[in-house]
Amino acid sequence: MIIIYVIPDIGYYHHARINALCSLDNKTLHMGVLELFSNSGFKEFQFCGSDDRTYEFKHLGLGKLISLSERKKGQSLLNNALDEFHPNVVCIAGWSEWYALATLSWCNQHRIPSIVMSDSTAHDEVRKGWKEAIKRRVISLYSAGLVGGKPHVDYLSALGMPRERIFTSYDVVDNLHFSVGADEARRNADHERTRLTLPPHFFLASNRFIEKKNLPRLLDAYARYRNQAGESAWKLVLLGDGPLKPQLQALIQQHNLSSWVLMPGFKQYDELPAYYGLAGAFIQASTTEQWGLVVNEAMAAGLPVLVSNRCGCAPDLVEEGRNGYTFDPYDVDALAGLMRKIAADDCDREVMGQASREIIARWTPQTFAENLCKAAEAAMNAPRPKANLLDKALLWALMRR
């Protein structure tokens, strides 16, 4: 069975997932990756290493296509590449971008089953009836789905995909990378804290500095926690970079937190485990988040987590009081209260961190690989969707919008 994985650009997350798929004891499985762009535009998703790549790889080098003529050229290159692979099943990352629609169109034209890979939920943005109606028609042309967790299954099912053909664990990370690196940092804590200029106790957040990450409210909540906890308060470390950095710096000054909030900047993949390992707890405060892979990372590193209830991962990964807590991202007082609670002397953070590792052990690249194979089998056994004239016209229009 030849499975082709069509993706804008491969990053560390997808690399680990696909390598796990290739490591399955299945001599009939052949895995190929079709990468469209050079990079997604986000530093954290850029991936350079390929020494341990175990899958066939083809890079189209399309760059970021904008004009209609460039999209037509891109679609032609995409079609030719798919023709060369002769796949039995095609896995498509997302469903709304032109390349996803072009791949779906090719699959329907050649009667090849396709799997939609998505981490969208019903609540990650305002949903409009007419848009949802269009999505239902598009989803009807897929044969199976691979999604994040419970809310993602519910949403894809509501769009018409039969539940028995929807599988979870799309959103996983290389747990071993973060657990091993975090433990190594803890064993050498004094040296690593000095090297990274980190305090003995701190909350950690890791984000792009953009609006949906809700960092201004996180700073407001931290300021309230700091005022209540006094000199015994933990510090706050904000990893990342982005357009809101000047606003965040101004807010830090406004709250007189310059000596309490650290902003080390964006950190590469190999640098991240040490920060997780030395932190006391992790916070993800987003007002909307399809999943939140940084929560996986923190849990694999053995941290208690405070996670916004608007994050798609929260229902599956956060067990209230066991490995962390969820909160309303608009409720600054509630978040400040949880900071006090988790930083308190009577909070057994080691036990909570161990619980995080036990929970995230069910969400691994190996789980992804097993469930993708189940999705591929379900897709091949399902009736082949057939696009009618209206469906073809819809795909044509959506690709050119």
Summary of the structure (lengths in Angstrom):
residues: 401
radius of gyration: 22.1
end to end distance: 34.4
largest distance: 68.5
contacts: 1377
relative contact order: 0.14
helix: 48%
strand: 15%
